[in-house]
Amino acid sequence: MRLLVVLLGLALAGGVHARGNAESGKAKAAQVCAACHGPDGNKPSAPDQPVLAGQYYDYLVRALSDYKSGHRTNGIMKGFAAQLSKQDIEDLAAWFASQKSSLHNQR
């Protein structure tokens, strides 16, 4: 039983470590995302562009990964996502997920 608890703890700790770095994501967002979504993800430049601030980390990782792989289709996002590494995607997701959203109360 004790071994199971230790293994579970290690598995959870590894998952937390795999998450992105918000500060690195902030820098990448300034280069790649800010023109359309705003520097903190709260100010889209057009009504058809989503607010990214406050979105769930896992959702953002999945969405960016799907744009990169072609599972989600949008010509503009495909082009931007194609240049992102897995670490870039995790960092961007960490940055936007950590921002306060103007659309809803924070969790």
Secondary structure, 3 states (H helix, E strand, C coil): CHHHHHHHHHHHHHHHHCCCCHHHHHHHHHHHCHHHHCCCCCCCCCCCCCCCCCCCHHHHHHHHHHHHHCCCCCHHHHHHHHCCCHHHHHHHHHHHHCCCCCCCCCC
